[in-house]
């Protein structure tokens, strides 16, 4: 299941959210992931579920368990962090101090994700170049796939979901 939304009309700046979850019965260590972006003009704040001991990028980067990383061709810096819940997080800070967060959620059958740091970094690498542009585009109401009755009922959406905006930003070759 996949759903996303973005908004450029907030007083805090543009925002973006993308949530991907596996379907029942699929095997693997990771159940899914969340990507969030919030442009906050004067704040370095972030919100990562289950990351209770850091509320800014500087605090996250200073954690003993954090591993710093950079991405080729993408300005900024990031850290991956194992969480007490067995999940993993990545926090990416762009040069303008806006923040992109990634949460890799473990499958409930798995105690912890063995390579969660590399998964979190890979998801960050896929999204970091494109999210600021998508978030700054026209507002996109919550959109989900597959668009069927069960998904709508599960998400509490009764209008069939929003039609995706065209063109959707595609990764560069």
N, C-alpha and C positions, 0 to 999 in steps of 0.2 A: 504494500500500500504506500502510496506517495502523495503528499500534499504540500502545498506551498502558498505563500501570500507575501505581498510587499506593499509598502505604503510610503509615499513621499510627502504626505500632507500633515505629518505630526509636528508639534512644536519642538520636539527633540531632534528633528531631522528624519531622514529616511530610515526605513527598517525593512528587514527581510527575514522570513522563516521558512525552512524546508524540513520536512519530516519524512523519513523513509523507514518503513517497517517490513519485515519479512512476513510471508503468509504462513499460516498455521501448517505445521508439518515439515517446514524447511529446516535443514540441519546446518549447523555452523556455530562458531563461538559468538558471533555478533548477531543480535536480534534486529538491529537497525541503527539509525543515527539521526541526529538533529543538527541543523546548521542555523545559527542565528546571527544577525547583524543589526546593530543599532548605532546610527550616527548620533553621537552626543557631542555637541560643539565644545563644551568646556569641561567635560568629565572623561575620565579614563575608566569609568565603572564598567563592570561586566556582570553577567548573571549566568553561571553555569550550575545546573542542577547537581547537587551533592558535592560541590566544591565550596565548603563552608569556611575554609580558612584563608580565602583570598577573594577580594572584591574589586581589585584593580589589576591591570596587567603587571605593574611593578611587584605587587604582592605575589601574584602567581609565578612570575619569573624567579622570585627570591625563595620559593619553596624548595626545600632540600630534595624532594622527589621529582622536581620539574626537570625536563630535558629541553634545552634550547635547540631551535632549528631555524633555518632560512630556506627559502624556496627559490630556485633558479629563475631569474627573470621576473620575479614578483617582489616589488619593494615592500619592506617591512620585516618583522621578526616574529617568531612564535615560540611557544613551549607546549610540550605534551606532558600530561599529568595523570598518573594512575589514581583512581578514586577509591575511597574505602568501600564503596559498593561493588567493586569488581569491574566497574565501567572505566572508561578512559575519556579524557577531555583534551582538546587542543584549544589554545587561545592564540589568535593572530592579531598583531597590532600593525595597522597601516601607518605610513609616515605622518598622516594627518591625525594620528592618535585614535581613529575609530577602531572598533574591535569586532572581530568575527570569532564566534565560538563554535566548537564542534563537540558534540557528546556522542560517544560510541557506546551503545547500550548492549550489555551482554545478554545472551540467551539464558533464560532461567534455569536451564539444565547444566550450565557451565558456572564454575565458581569464579573464575576470572578469565579475561581475554589475554592469552599469552603474548600476542604481538599487537596489542591494542595501541601502543604508541605509534607504530608504523602505519596502522590503519587510520588513526586520527590525523596523522601528517598527510597521508594520501588523499583523504577526503578534503582536508584544508587546501591542498594543492589544486584539486579540481574546482573548488568553489571560489577561492580567494581572488582570482583575477576577474571574475564575472559578477559577483554579488553587488559591489557598489553601483555598477551601471544598472543592474536589474532593479535594485532598491530605489534608485533615483528616477526610474521610468514611471509611467502611469501606474496608479494604484491598481493592484490585482487582488480582488477578493479571494478568499480561501478557495482553492482549486484542488481537486483530488482525483486520483486514478487508482484503480479502475472506477469509472463513474457508474456505479450500480446502486440498486436499492439497499443492499446490505451495508455497503460502505457508508452511504448517506445516513442510514439509521445508526450505525456504530458511532459516527462522528457527531450525531445530533443535527445534521444538516437536512433540511426538508425541501430546499429549492433546486435540487439537482446539481448544486455546485456552480461555480462561476466558469464561464468559458475562458480558456487561456488567452492571454493577449498575444497578438502576432505582430511582428516576428518575435519569437522567443530568442534571447541571446544564446547563441551556440558557441561551444568552445572553438577557439582558433585552431586551425590545422597545425 
